[in-house]
Amino acid sequence: MAMLNDTIFALSSGAPPSGVSVVRISGRSTRDILVRLVGSVPVDRVASYRTIRNRNNRPVDSGLVLFFPAPHSFTGEDVAELQIHGSKAVLAALFNELGDIPNVRMAIEGEFSRRAFENGKLDLVEVEGLADLISAETEMQRRLAVEQSTGGVSAMYDSWAERLTRARALIEAELDFPDEDDVPGSVSDMVWTDMKRLRDDIGDHLKAASAGEIIRDGFKVVIAGAPNAGKSSLLNALARRDVAIVTDIAGTTRDVLQVDLDIDGYLVKLYDTAGLREADDRVEIEGVRRARVALRDADLALLLVDMSNPVIPGNLEQALPHVTVGTKKDLIKIGSGRYDLEISTATGDGLPELRRLIGRIVAERFGGLSLAIPSRQRHRDSLAKCLAALDAAISETDADLELRTEQLRLAAEYLGRITGRVDVEQLLDVIFSEFCIGK
């Protein structure tokens, strides 16, 4: 069991060997560790060039040392950063020294961020955004993660929670102080009008959740069609490497193959599937079943048709957004005009246009969309519960006013669960700031 009072350390930069490695230390023993390793604690937040020595006073390495005193640090604790040469031997020697100090240990996964959350330096949305920023591979993933990690989304959730708290305070004031002259009469109309506006705001925000998850997890494009339509050849051509086995034998692809593409800054997950036909072979039957499952979950289907032998599989899901692509253009003399796009993986004809088309479809899906949007199922679930409670409070006009305010409290609590700031009773503070009660 990890001890919260331990001082922790870890490599915070990439795996060695590297030109420079950054080792981060956090906890109450940080100052003592610096005295032990480099002789003294450097001036706050000023890089100092020091020699790191072991217990026998022998040099381990020289590098820059930084000290961030609590609470003005990433974790809210005393934090040090050692910027040293990124060799395995240097790191091993340093970690050996640190590990021998009582109550000092290697950090577990995410422990620095966890301490930052527990010390109020980051909320849960910012922590998740930071994790997404570190793992971001495309420009849109980076933008979405920056919006989350810098507190833009949290500020919006906090403002909504504040509106809910204020509404409850106004209703509580009307219930508790009906005869006070300082309390405006019948604030209910104003409260419920604002709550209806808030419901619409949260509803619009929730509608964008699928967009956030697609930017973060990828836009799923499934290549489908009859056997030998050129699906695996297209996967290889778009991936620019041999991912799938390509032969002229029908039914070569038996499983769903997947590659990640970066198209115009969006992560596009491209899936190659088994040819859709009535199969006899048990393995191919399973492949066709998996292909249909992949199609059901797709954001876009590329329906490939061999123009030299046009076969379109039956009973396809028509509601699915799809693009019909004619393949093997090099084998026919003149295009038919029956397809959205005609390509040849042999010559590369039409492939740049197909990439652009996919990029345009993805971009249209997010056209004009703010990136202050939910990006995880956890966010979506809590927002849906918040919206349901708020809707109940607004619509149950015949219910007791206290029961309706309880629904508002629940709505605020579900919002608080997203950021980790679960609703704290601040009603009296709000009441006293709004009214001159008791003067």
C-alpha positions as CSV (number, residue, x, y, z in Angstrom):
1,M,0.0,0.0,0.0
2,A,1.5,3.3,-1.1
3,M,2.0,5.7,1.8
4,L,0.7,9.2,1.2
5,N,3.4,10.7,3.5
6,D,6.2,9.1,1.5
7,T,8.4,11.4,-0.7
8,I,8.2,10.0,-4.2
9,F,10.5,10.2,-7.2
10,A,10.3,9.2,-10.9
11,L,11.7,9.8,-14.3
12,S,9.4,12.4,-15.8
13,S,11.0,12.5,-19.3
14,G,11.3,9.9,-22.0
15,A,13.1,6.5,-21.7
16,P,16.9,6.6,-21.7
17,P,19.2,6.9,-23.5
18,S,18.6,10.6,-24.2
19,G,20.5,13.8,-24.2
20,V,18.8,15.0,-21.0
21,S,16.6,13.2,-18.4
22,V,14.3,15.0,-15.9
23,V,13.8,13.3,-12.5
24,R,11.0,14.8,-10.4
25,I,10.9,14.5,-6.6
26,S,7.8,15.4,-4.5
27,G,7.1,15.3,-0.7
28,R,8.1,16.5,2.7
29,S,11.7,15.1,2.5
30,T,12.5,17.0,-0.7
31,R,14.6,19.7,1.0
32,D,16.6,17.0,2.9
33,I,17.2,15.0,-0.3
34,L,18.6,18.1,-2.1
35,V,20.9,18.8,0.8
36,R,22.1,15.2,0.7
37,L,22.6,15.1,-3.1
38,V,23.8,18.6,-4.0
39,G,24.8,20.1,-0.7
40,S,22.1,22.7,-0.3
41,V,18.6,23.8,-1.4
42,P,18.8,26.1,-4.5
43,V,17.0,29.4,-4.6
44,D,13.3,28.9,-5.3
45,R,12.4,28.4,-8.9
46,V,15.9,29.3,-10.2
47,A,17.9,26.7,-12.1
48,S,21.3,26.0,-10.4
49,Y,24.1,24.0,-12.0
50,R,25.2,21.4,-9.3
51,T,27.1,18.2,-8.9
52,I,25.1,15.3,-7.6
53,R,27.0,13.2,-5.1
54,N,26.4,9.8,-3.6
55,R,26.7,8.9,0.1
56,N,30.5,8.4,-0.3
57,N,30.8,11.9,-1.7
58,R,31.6,10.6,-5.2
59,P,30.0,12.5,-8.1
60,V,27.1,10.8,-9.9
61,D,26.6,13.5,-12.5
62,S,26.3,17.2,-12.9
63,G,23.2,19.1,-14.1
64,L,20.6,21.7,-13.4
65,V,18.6,21.5,-10.2
66,L,15.3,23.3,-9.6
67,F,13.3,23.6,-6.3
68,F,9.6,24.6,-6.1
69,P,8.4,25.1,-2.5
70,A,4.9,24.1,-1.4
71,P,2.2,25.1,-2.2
72,H,3.5,26.7,-5.4
73,S,4.4,23.5,-7.3
74,F,2.8,21.0,-9.6
75,T,1.7,18.7,-6.7
76,G,1.3,21.4,-4.1
77,E,4.1,19.8,-2.1
78,D,7.8,20.6,-2.1
79,V,9.0,19.5,-5.5
80,A,12.5,19.3,-7.0
81,E,13.5,18.6,-10.6
82,L,17.0,17.3,-11.6
83,Q,18.0,17.7,-15.2
84,I,20.8,15.3,-15.8
85,H,22.4,13.2,-18.6
86,G,19.9,10.6,-19.9
87,S,22.0,7.5,-19.6
88,K,20.7,4.3,-18.0
89,A,23.8,4.1,-15.7
90,V,23.4,7.7,-14.4
91,L,19.7,7.1,-13.7
92,A,20.3,3.8,-12.0
93,A,23.0,5.4,-9.7
94,L,20.7,8.3,-8.8
95,F,17.7,6.0,-8.2
96,N,19.8,3.8,-6.0
97,E,20.8,6.8,-3.8
98,L,17.2,8.0,-3.6
99,G,15.8,4.5,-2.8
100,D,18.1,4.1,0.2
101,I,16.6,7.2,1.9
102,P,13.9,6.3,4.5
103,N,10.3,7.1,3.5
104,V,11.5,7.8,-0.1
105,R,10.3,5.6,-2.9
106,M,9.6,5.3,-6.6
107,A,6.2,6.8,-7.6
108,I,3.5,4.6,-8.9
109,E,1.6,5.4,-12.1
110,G,-0.1,8.8,-12.0
111,E,0.9,9.5,-8.4
112,F,2.2,13.0,-9.1
113,S,-1.1,14.0,-10.8
114,R,-3.0,12.3,-8.0
115,R,-1.3,14.4,-5.4
116,A,-1.9,17.5,-7.5
117,F,-5.6,16.6,-7.4
118,E,-5.7,15.9,-3.7
119,N,-3.9,19.2,-3.0
120,G,-6.4,21.2,-5.1
121,K,-3.9,22.0,-7.8
122,L,-5.8,20.2,-10.6
123,D,-9.4,18.9,-10.8
124,L,-10.3,15.6,-12.4
125,V,-11.0,17.0,-15.8
126,E,-7.7,18.8,-15.8
127,V,-5.9,15.6,-14.7
128,E,-7.6,13.6,-17.6
129,G,-6.8,16.4,-20.0
130,L,-3.1,16.3,-18.9
131,A,-3.0,12.6,-19.6
132,D,-4.6,13.1,-23.0
133,L,-2.1,15.9,-23.8
134,I,0.8,13.6,-23.1
135,S,-0.6,10.9,-25.3
136,A,-1.9,13.2,-28.1
137,E,-0.8,12.2,-31.5
138,T,-2.9,14.5,-33.8
139,E,-3.4,18.3,-33.8
140,M,-7.1,18.0,-32.8
141,Q,-6.3,15.7,-30.0
142,R,-3.8,18.2,-28.7
143,R,-6.3,21.1,-29.0
144,L,-9.0,19.1,-27.1
145,A,-6.6,18.1,-24.4
146,V,-5.3,21.7,-24.0
147,E,-8.9,22.9,-23.5
148,Q,-9.4,20.2,-20.8
149,S,-6.1,20.5,-19.1
150,T,-6.0,24.3,-18.8
151,G,-9.4,24.4,-17.0
152,G,-11.6,25.8,-19.8
153,V,-14.2,23.0,-19.5
154,S,-14.0,23.0,-15.7
155,A,-14.7,26.7,-15.5
156,M,-17.9,26.1,-17.5
157,Y,-19.0,23.3,-15.2
158,D,-18.2,25.4,-12.2
159,S,-20.3,28.3,-13.5
160,W,-23.3,25.9,-14.1
161,A,-22.9,24.5,-10.6
162,E,-22.9,28.1,-9.3
163,R,-26.2,28.8,-11.2
164,L,-27.8,25.8,-9.6
165,T,-26.6,26.8,-6.1
166,R,-27.9,30.3,-6.6
167,A,-31.3,29.0,-7.8
168,R,-31.5,26.8,-4.7
169,A,-30.5,29.8,-2.5
170,L,-33.2,32.0,-3.9
171,I,-35.9,29.3,-3.4
172,E,-34.6,28.5,0.1
173,A,-34.8,32.2,0.9
174,E,-38.4,32.4,-0.3
175,L,-39.3,29.3,1.8
176,D,-37.5,30.3,5.0
177,F,-38.1,34.0,5.0
178,P,-41.5,34.6,3.4
179,D,-42.3,37.7,5.5
180,E,-39.0,39.5,5.2
181,D,-39.2,42.8,3.4
182,D,-35.6,42.4,2.1
183,V,-36.4,39.2,0.2
184,P,-38.0,39.9,-3.2
185,G,-41.4,38.3,-3.5
186,S,-41.9,35.4,-5.8
187,V,-38.5,34.8,-7.2
188,S,-39.7,31.5,-8.6
189,D,-40.4,32.7,-12.1
190,M,-36.9,34.2,-12.5
191,V,-35.3,31.0,-11.1
192,W,-37.1,28.6,-13.3
193,T,-36.6,30.7,-16.4
194,D,-32.8,30.6,-15.8
195,M,-33.0,26.8,-15.0
196,K,-34.7,26.2,-18.4
197,R,-31.8,28.2,-20.1
198,L,-29.3,26.1,-18.2
199,R,-31.1,22.9,-19.2
200,D,-30.7,23.9,-22.8
201,D,-27.1,24.8,-22.4
202,I,-26.3,21.4,-20.8
203,G,-28.3,19.6,-23.4
204,D,-26.4,21.2,-26.3
205,H,-23.1,20.4,-24.5
206,L,-24.1,16.8,-24.1
207,K,-25.0,16.5,-27.8
208,A,-21.3,17.3,-28.5
209,A,-20.1,14.4,-26.3
210,S,-19.8,11.9,-29.2
211,A,-17.7,14.5,-31.1
212,G,-15.3,14.8,-28.2
213,E,-15.0,11.0,-27.9
214,I,-14.3,10.7,-31.6
215,I,-11.5,13.3,-31.5
216,R,-10.0,11.6,-28.5
217,D,-10.5,7.9,-29.5
218,G,-10.6,8.2,-33.3
219,F,-13.1,8.5,-36.2
220,K,-13.9,4.9,-37.3
221,V,-13.8,4.3,-41.0
222,V,-14.7,0.8,-42.2
223,I,-13.7,-0.5,-45.6
224,A,-16.4,-2.9,-46.7
225,G,-17.5,-4.7,-49.9
226,A,-17.6,-8.1,-51.7
227,P,-14.6,-10.4,-51.7
228,N,-11.8,-9.2,-54.0
229,A,-13.2,-5.6,-54.2
230,G,-9.7,-4.3,-53.2
231,K,-10.3,-3.6,-49.5
232,S,-6.9,-4.8,-48.3
233,S,-5.1,-3.1,-51.1
234,L,-6.8,0.2,-50.1
235,L,-5.8,-0.3,-46.4
236,N,-2.2,-0.9,-47.4
237,A,-2.2,2.1,-49.8
238,L,-3.7,4.5,-47.3
239,A,-1.4,3.2,-44.5
240,R,1.5,3.4,-47.0
241,R,2.8,0.0,-45.8
242,D,1.8,-3.7,-46.1
243,V,-0.7,-4.2,-43.3
244,A,-3.0,-6.7,-44.9
245,I,-2.3,-9.8,-47.0
246,V,-3.4,-9.2,-50.6
247,T,-4.2,-12.1,-53.0
248,D,-6.7,-12.8,-55.8
249,I,-8.1,-15.6,-53.6
250,A,-11.6,-14.6,-52.3
251,G,-11.9,-14.6,-48.5
252,T,-8.2,-13.9,-47.7
253,T,-9.1,-11.4,-44.9
254,R,-10.6,-13.3,-42.0
255,D,-10.4,-10.8,-39.2
256,V,-10.8,-7.0,-38.8
257,L,-7.4,-5.3,-39.4
258,Q,-6.9,-1.7,-38.2
259,V,-4.4,1.1,-38.8
260,D,-4.4,4.7,-37.4
261,L,-4.1,7.6,-39.9
262,D,-3.7,11.3,-39.2
263,I,-5.9,13.1,-41.7
264,D,-6.0,16.9,-41.4
265,G,-5.2,16.7,-37.7
266,Y,-7.9,14.1,-36.9
267,L,-7.2,10.6,-35.7
268,V,-8.9,8.3,-38.3
269,K,-9.1,4.6,-37.4
270,L,-9.2,2.6,-40.7
271,Y,-10.6,-0.9,-40.6
272,D,-10.2,-3.6,-43.3
273,T,-12.9,-6.3,-43.0
274,A,-13.7,-9.7,-44.5
275,G,-15.5,-9.7,-47.9
276,L,-19.3,-9.7,-47.4
277,R,-20.8,-12.9,-48.9
278,E,-22.5,-16.1,-47.9
279,A,-19.6,-18.1,-46.7
280,D,-19.2,-21.9,-46.1
281,D,-15.9,-21.9,-44.2
282,R,-16.5,-21.5,-40.4
283,V,-13.5,-19.1,-40.0
284,E,-14.8,-17.0,-42.9
285,I,-18.3,-17.0,-41.5
286,E,-16.9,-15.5,-38.3
287,G,-14.9,-13.0,-40.3
288,V,-18.1,-11.8,-42.1
289,R,-19.9,-11.5,-38.8
290,R,-17.1,-9.4,-37.4
291,A,-17.2,-7.3,-40.5
292,R,-20.9,-6.6,-40.0
293,V,-20.2,-5.7,-36.3
294,A,-17.5,-3.3,-37.4
295,L,-19.9,-1.7,-39.9
296,R,-22.5,-1.2,-37.2
297,D,-20.1,0.7,-35.0
298,A,-18.5,2.8,-37.8
299,D,-18.7,6.5,-38.2
300,L,-18.3,6.1,-41.9
301,A,-18.2,3.2,-44.3
302,L,-16.2,3.0,-47.6
303,L,-18.3,0.6,-49.7
304,L,-15.9,-0.7,-52.3
305,V,-17.1,-2.1,-55.7
306,D,-14.8,-3.7,-58.2
307,M,-15.7,-1.8,-61.4
308,S,-14.3,-4.6,-63.6
309,N,-16.7,-7.0,-61.8
310,P,-19.4,-5.0,-59.9
311,V,-20.8,-6.9,-57.0
312,I,-22.7,-5.0,-54.2
313,P,-23.4,-7.1,-51.1
314,G,-27.0,-7.3,-50.1
315,N,-28.7,-6.4,-46.8
316,L,-26.2,-3.6,-45.9
317,E,-27.3,-1.1,-43.2
318,Q,-28.6,1.7,-45.4
319,A,-28.7,4.3,-42.5
320,L,-25.0,4.1,-42.1
321,P,-23.1,7.2,-43.5
322,H,-21.2,5.7,-46.5
323,V,-19.2,6.6,-49.6
324,T,-19.4,4.3,-52.6
325,V,-15.9,3.8,-54.1
326,G,-15.3,2.2,-57.5
327,T,-12.0,0.3,-57.4
328,K,-9.5,-1.1,-60.0
329,K,-9.9,2.0,-62.2
330,D,-6.8,0.9,-64.2
331,L,-8.7,-2.2,-65.5
332,I,-11.6,-0.3,-67.1
333,K,-11.5,2.0,-70.1
334,I,-14.1,4.5,-69.0
335,G,-15.7,5.4,-65.7
336,S,-19.4,4.7,-65.2
337,G,-20.1,7.8,-63.0
338,R,-22.1,5.5,-60.7
339,Y,-19.7,5.9,-57.8
340,D,-18.9,8.8,-55.4
341,L,-15.2,8.3,-56.2
342,E,-13.2,6.0,-58.5
343,I,-9.7,4.8,-57.5
344,S,-6.9,2.5,-58.5
345,T,-4.5,1.3,-55.7
346,A,-2.2,-0.1,-58.5
347,T,-1.6,3.4,-60.0
348,G,-2.5,5.6,-57.0
349,D,-5.2,7.3,-59.1
350,G,-7.9,8.8,-56.9
351,L,-6.2,8.1,-53.5
352,P,-5.3,11.7,-52.7
353,E,-9.0,12.6,-53.4
354,L,-10.2,9.8,-51.2
355,R,-8.0,11.1,-48.3
356,R,-9.3,14.6,-48.8
357,L,-12.9,13.3,-48.9
358,I,-12.5,11.5,-45.6
359,G,-10.9,14.6,-44.1
360,R,-13.8,16.8,-45.3
361,I,-16.4,14.4,-43.9
362,V,-14.6,14.3,-40.5
363,A,-14.2,18.1,-40.5
364,E,-17.9,18.6,-41.4
365,R,-18.8,16.5,-38.4
366,F,-17.0,19.0,-36.1
367,G,-17.7,22.1,-38.2
368,G,-17.8,25.2,-35.9
369,L,-17.7,23.1,-32.8
370,S,-16.1,24.5,-29.7
371,L,-13.6,22.1,-28.1
372,A,-15.0,22.8,-24.6
373,I,-16.8,19.5,-25.0
374,P,-16.9,16.2,-23.0
375,S,-14.3,13.7,-24.1
376,R,-15.0,10.6,-21.9
377,Q,-17.9,8.3,-21.2
378,R,-17.5,9.3,-17.5
379,H,-18.3,12.9,-18.4
380,R,-21.2,11.9,-20.6
381,D,-22.8,9.7,-17.9
382,S,-22.7,12.4,-15.2
383,L,-24.0,15.1,-17.5
384,A,-26.9,12.9,-18.5
385,K,-27.8,12.4,-14.8
386,C,-27.4,16.1,-14.2
387,L,-29.7,16.9,-17.1
388,A,-32.3,14.3,-15.9
389,A,-32.4,15.8,-12.4
390,L,-32.6,19.4,-13.8
391,D,-35.4,18.4,-16.1
392,A,-37.3,16.8,-13.3
393,A,-37.0,19.9,-11.2
394,I,-38.3,22.1,-14.0
395,S,-41.1,19.9,-15.3
396,E,-42.6,18.7,-11.9
397,T,-44.5,21.9,-11.4
398,D,-47.1,20.3,-9.1
399,A,-44.5,18.8,-6.8
400,D,-43.5,20.3,-3.5
401,L,-41.0,23.1,-3.9
402,E,-38.6,21.4,-1.4
403,L,-38.6,18.3,-3.6
404,R,-37.8,20.3,-6.7
405,T,-34.9,22.0,-4.9
406,E,-33.6,18.6,-4.0
407,Q,-33.5,17.7,-7.7
408,L,-31.4,20.9,-8.2
409,R,-29.1,19.7,-5.5
410,L,-28.7,16.4,-7.2
411,A,-28.0,18.1,-10.6
412,A,-25.2,20.1,-9.0
413,E,-23.8,17.0,-7.3
414,Y,-23.6,15.2,-10.7
415,L,-21.7,18.2,-12.2
416,G,-19.4,18.2,-9.2
417,R,-18.5,14.5,-9.8
418,I,-17.1,15.4,-13.2
419,T,-14.5,17.8,-11.8
420,G,-14.2,16.1,-8.4
421,R,-15.7,19.1,-6.7
422,V,-18.8,17.5,-5.2
423,D,-21.3,20.1,-4.1
424,V,-20.6,21.7,-0.8
425,E,-23.3,23.5,1.1
426,Q,-22.8,27.2,0.5
427,L,-26.4,28.2,0.5
428,L,-26.3,30.5,3.5
429,D,-23.2,32.4,2.0
430,V,-25.2,33.0,-1.2
431,I,-28.3,34.0,0.7
432,F,-26.5,36.5,2.9
433,S,-24.6,38.0,-0.1
434,E,-27.9,38.4,-2.0
435,F,-30.1,39.8,0.7
436,C,-29.9,42.0,3.8
437,I,-31.5,39.3,6.0
438,G,-31.5,40.1,9.8
439,K,-30.3,43.7,9.4
